Amino acid sequence: MLKKKPDRKQDRSRNSKTKKTKKTILIMATPVKVYGPPLSTAVSRVLACLLEKDVQFQLLSINLSKGEQKKPDFRKIQPFGQVPAFQDDVISLFESRAICRYICEKHPEKGNKGLYGTNPLAKASIDQWLEAEGQTFNPPSSVLVFQLAFAPRMKLKQDETLIKKNEEKLAKVLDVYDKWLGERRFLAGDEFSLADLSHLPNTHYLVNATDRGELFTSRKNVGRWWDEISSRDSWKEVVNMQKSG
């Protein structure tokens, strides 16, 4: 009985498909890159989002004290010479809140599926609190984080007038938060979202690295909210990254 000769064209076609499949899998498995130290509030915001969404990432160190963020090569991906910078294959992004939105939009089915909402109303509810965080909560809390947590480490003189002014501003903001959180579990509703996540970095420093933690813990609803969002596994992992440098 004659044996059928192997179809070399078919074998080559199969080998080609196998190679393409392996290449595709390799590309899909490539982790995104985050540039900057986890001690940075903006960097830690992005790290928390990636962990919530279960997206693989590579954290690349940038030595801020040596001005590595100002070098020409780095400015190609972060034109303002700040951290974080973010790369996903050929895509480069900066500004932590925009990066978080991108991560959620690109990976809707991964990790925490509702982190950035699953419908237009949910997204709008989250966005309004992301805007409130960026424009109302962040300005005074960032000043306090720098003056109370970082200035002493850097052996810089603290500005008591600036501290008092921004403490008063933040107290008024948190009064609004406390009333709002008295009627719902989280800022954008009954589910943890980017709206809550975005508040984690600054609040963490103020509660754990300064003597102004009572701004949060003395307010019943804000204190309850902080205890819950700060106990998430994703944030605990970020804090461990900060401790390990």
Contacts in CASP RR format, 6 or more apart in sequence:
PFRMAT RR
TARGET T0000
AUTHOR 0000-0000-0000
METHOD contacts of the structure
MODEL  1
MLKKKPDRKQDRSRNSKTKKTKKTILIMATPVKVYGPPLSTAVSRVLACL
LEKDVQFQLLSINLSKGEQKKPDFRKIQPFGQVPAFQDDVISLFESRAIC
RYICEKHPEKGNKGLYGTNPLAKASIDQWLEAEGQTFNPPSSVLVFQLAF
APRMKLKQDETLIKKNEEKLAKVLDVYDKWLGERRFLAGDEFSLADLSHL
PNTHYLVNATDRGELFTSRKNVGRWWDEISSRDSWKEVVNMQKSG
27 89 0 8 1.000
29 56 0 8 1.000
30 89 0 8 1.000
31 55 0 8 1.000
31 56 0 8 1.000
31 57 0 8 1.000
31 58 0 8 1.000
32 50 0 8 1.000
32 55 0 8 1.000
32 56 0 8 1.000
32 57 0 8 1.000
32 58 0 8 1.000
32 86 0 8 1.000
32 87 0 8 1.000
32 88 0 8 1.000
32 103 0 8 1.000
33 57 0 8 1.000
33 58 0 8 1.000
33 60 0 8 1.000
33 86 0 8 1.000
33 87 0 8 1.000
33 88 0 8 1.000
34 43 0 8 1.000
34 46 0 8 1.000
34 47 0 8 1.000
34 50 0 8 1.000
34 57 0 8 1.000
34 58 0 8 1.000
34 59 0 8 1.000
34 60 0 8 1.000
34 84 0 8 1.000
34 85 0 8 1.000
34 86 0 8 1.000
35 60 0 8 1.000
35 62 0 8 1.000
35 74 0 8 1.000
35 77 0 8 1.000
35 78 0 8 1.000
35 83 0 8 1.000
35 84 0 8 1.000
35 85 0 8 1.000
35 86 0 8 1.000
35 87 0 8 1.000
36 43 0 8 1.000
36 59 0 8 1.000
36 60 0 8 1.000
36 61 0 8 1.000
36 62 0 8 1.000
36 64 0 8 1.000
36 69 0 8 1.000
36 83 0 8 1.000
36 84 0 8 1.000
36 85 0 8 1.000
37 43 0 8 1.000
37 61 0 8 1.000
37 62 0 8 1.000
37 64 0 8 1.000
37 83 0 8 1.000
37 245 0 8 1.000
38 44 0 8 1.000
38 47 0 8 1.000
38 59 0 8 1.000
38 238 0 8 1.000
38 241 0 8 1.000
38 242 0 8 1.000
38 245 0 8 1.000
39 242 0 8 1.000
39 245 0 8 1.000
40 64 0 8 1.000
40 83 0 8 1.000
40 84 0 8 1.000
41 142 0 8 1.000
41 145 0 8 1.000
41 201 0 8 1.000
41 202 0 8 1.000
41 205 0 8 1.000
42 82 0 8 1.000
42 83 0 8 1.000
42 84 0 8 1.000
42 96 0 8 1.000
42 201 0 8 1.000
43 83 0 8 1.000
43 84 0 8 1.000
43 96 0 8 1.000
44 200 0 8 1.000
44 201 0 8 1.000
44 204 0 8 1.000
44 238 0 8 1.000
44 241 0 8 1.000
44 242 0 8 1.000
45 96 0 8 1.000
45 97 0 8 1.000
45 100 0 8 1.000
45 197 0 8 1.000
45 198 0 8 1.000
45 200 0 8 1.000
45 201 0 8 1.000
46 84 0 8 1.000
46 86 0 8 1.000
46 96 0 8 1.000
46 99 0 8 1.000
46 100 0 8 1.000
46 103 0 8 1.000
47 57 0 8 1.000
47 59 0 8 1.000
47 238 0 8 1.000
47 241 0 8 1.000
48 197 0 8 1.000
48 200 0 8 1.000
48 201 0 8 1.000
48 234 0 8 1.000
48 235 0 8 1.000
48 238 0 8 1.000
49 99 0 8 1.000
49 100 0 8 1.000
49 103 0 8 1.000
49 104 0 8 1.000
49 115 0 8 1.000
49 194 0 8 1.000
49 197 0 8 1.000
50 57 0 8 1.000
50 103 0 8 1.000
51 233 0 8 1.000
51 234 0 8 1.000
51 237 0 8 1.000
51 238 0 8 1.000
52 111 0 8 1.000
52 112 0 8 1.000
52 115 0 8 1.000
52 197 0 8 1.000
52 232 0 8 1.000
52 234 0 8 1.000
53 103 0 8 1.000
53 104 0 8 1.000
53 107 0 8 1.000
53 110 0 8 1.000
53 111 0 8 1.000
53 112 0 8 1.000
53 115 0 8 1.000
54 110 0 8 1.000
54 111 0 8 1.000
54 112 0 8 1.000
55 103 0 8 1.000
55 107 0 8 1.000
55 110 0 8 1.000
59 241 0 8 1.000
62 68 0 8 1.000
62 69 0 8 1.000
62 74 0 8 1.000
62 83 0 8 1.000
62 85 0 8 1.000
64 83 0 8 1.000
68 74 0 8 1.000
69 78 0 8 1.000
69 81 0 8 1.000
69 82 0 8 1.000
69 83 0 8 1.000
70 81 0 8 1.000
74 81 0 8 1.000
74 85 0 8 1.000
75 81 0 8 1.000
76 92 0 8 1.000
77 85 0 8 1.000
77 86 0 8 1.000
77 87 0 8 1.000
77 92 0 8 1.000
77 94 0 8 1.000
78 84 0 8 1.000
78 85 0 8 1.000
78 94 0 8 1.000
79 94 0 8 1.000
80 94 0 8 1.000
82 94 0 8 1.000
84 94 0 8 1.000
84 96 0 8 1.000
84 99 0 8 1.000
85 92 0 8 1.000
85 93 0 8 1.000
85 94 0 8 1.000
86 92 0 8 1.000
86 93 0 8 1.000
86 94 0 8 1.000
86 99 0 8 1.000
86 102 0 8 1.000
87 93 0 8 1.000
88 102 0 8 1.000
88 106 0 8 1.000
93 99 0 8 1.000
93 102 0 8 1.000
97 130 0 8 1.000
97 134 0 8 1.000
97 194 0 8 1.000
97 198 0 8 1.000
100 116 0 8 1.000
100 194 0 8 1.000
100 197 0 8 1.000
100 198 0 8 1.000
101 116 0 8 1.000
101 194 0 8 1.000
104 115 0 8 1.000
104 116 0 8 1.000
104 117 0 8 1.000
104 194 0 8 1.000
105 116 0 8 1.000
108 118 0 8 1.000
112 192 0 8 1.000
114 122 0 8 1.000
114 191 0 8 1.000
114 193 0 8 1.000
115 192 0 8 1.000
115 193 0 8 1.000
115 194 0 8 1.000
115 197 0 8 1.000
116 123 0 8 1.000
116 126 0 8 1.000
116 193 0 8 1.000
116 194 0 8 1.000
117 123 0 8 1.000
117 126 0 8 1.000
117 193 0 8 1.000
122 188 0 8 1.000
122 193 0 8 1.000
125 188 0 8 1.000
125 189 0 8 1.000
125 195 0 8 1.000
126 188 0 8 1.000
126 193 0 8 1.000
126 194 0 8 1.000
126 195 0 8 1.000
128 188 0 8 1.000
129 187 0 8 1.000
129 188 0 8 1.000
129 195 0 8 1.000
129 198 0 8 1.000
130 194 0 8 1.000
130 195 0 8 1.000
130 198 0 8 1.000
133 195 0 8 1.000
133 198 0 8 1.000
133 199 0 8 1.000
134 198 0 8 1.000
136 173 0 8 1.000
137 170 0 8 1.000
137 173 0 8 1.000
137 177 0 8 1.000
137 199 0 8 1.000
137 202 0 8 1.000
138 202 0 8 1.000
139 166 0 8 1.000
139 169 0 8 1.000
140 166 0 8 1.000
140 167 0 8 1.000
140 169 0 8 1.000
140 170 0 8 1.000
140 173 0 8 1.000
141 166 0 8 1.000
141 170 0 8 1.000
141 202 0 8 1.000
141 203 0 8 1.000
141 206 0 8 1.000
142 202 0 8 1.000
143 162 0 8 1.000
143 163 0 8 1.000
143 166 0 8 1.000
144 163 0 8 1.000
144 166 0 8 1.000
144 167 0 8 1.000
144 170 0 8 1.000
144 206 0 8 1.000
144 210 0 8 1.000
144 212 0 8 1.000
145 202 0 8 1.000
145 205 0 8 1.000
145 206 0 8 1.000
145 210 0 8 1.000
147 158 0 8 1.000
147 159 0 8 1.000
147 162 0 8 1.000
147 163 0 8 1.000
147 166 0 8 1.000
148 158 0 8 1.000
148 163 0 8 1.000
148 206 0 8 1.000
148 209 0 8 1.000
148 210 0 8 1.000
148 211 0 8 1.000
148 212 0 8 1.000
149 205 0 8 1.000
149 206 0 8 1.000
149 209 0 8 1.000
149 210 0 8 1.000
151 157 0 8 1.000
151 158 0 8 1.000
152 158 0 8 1.000
167 212 0 8 1.000
167 215 0 8 1.000
170 215 0 8 1.000
171 215 0 8 1.000
174 215 0 8 1.000
174 216 0 8 1.000
174 219 0 8 1.000
174 222 0 8 1.000
175 219 0 8 1.000
177 187 0 8 1.000
177 219 0 8 1.000
177 221 0 8 1.000
177 222 0 8 1.000
177 225 0 8 1.000
178 219 0 8 1.000
178 220 0 8 1.000
178 221 0 8 1.000
178 222 0 8 1.000
179 221 0 8 1.000
180 187 0 8 1.000
180 221 0 8 1.000
181 187 0 8 1.000
181 221 0 8 1.000
181 222 0 8 1.000
181 224 0 8 1.000
181 225 0 8 1.000
182 221 0 8 1.000
184 190 0 8 1.000
185 191 0 8 1.000
185 225 0 8 1.000
185 228 0 8 1.000
186 192 0 8 1.000
186 193 0 8 1.000
186 195 0 8 1.000
186 196 0 8 1.000
186 225 0 8 1.000
186 229 0 8 1.000
187 193 0 8 1.000
187 195 0 8 1.000
187 196 0 8 1.000
187 199 0 8 1.000
187 225 0 8 1.000
188 195 0 8 1.000
188 196 0 8 1.000
192 228 0 8 1.000
192 229 0 8 1.000
192 232 0 8 1.000
196 225 0 8 1.000
196 229 0 8 1.000
197 229 0 8 1.000
197 235 0 8 1.000
199 229 0 8 1.000
200 229 0 8 1.000
200 230 0 8 1.000
200 235 0 8 1.000
200 238 0 8 1.000
203 216 0 8 1.000
203 226 0 8 1.000
203 230 0 8 1.000
204 230 0 8 1.000
204 235 0 8 1.000
204 239 0 8 1.000
206 212 0 8 1.000
206 213 0 8 1.000
206 215 0 8 1.000
206 216 0 8 1.000
207 213 0 8 1.000
207 216 0 8 1.000
207 217 0 8 1.000
207 226 0 8 1.000
207 230 0 8 1.000
216 222 0 8 1.000
216 223 0 8 1.000
216 226 0 8 1.000
217 223 0 8 1.000
217 226 0 8 1.000
229 235 0 8 1.000
END
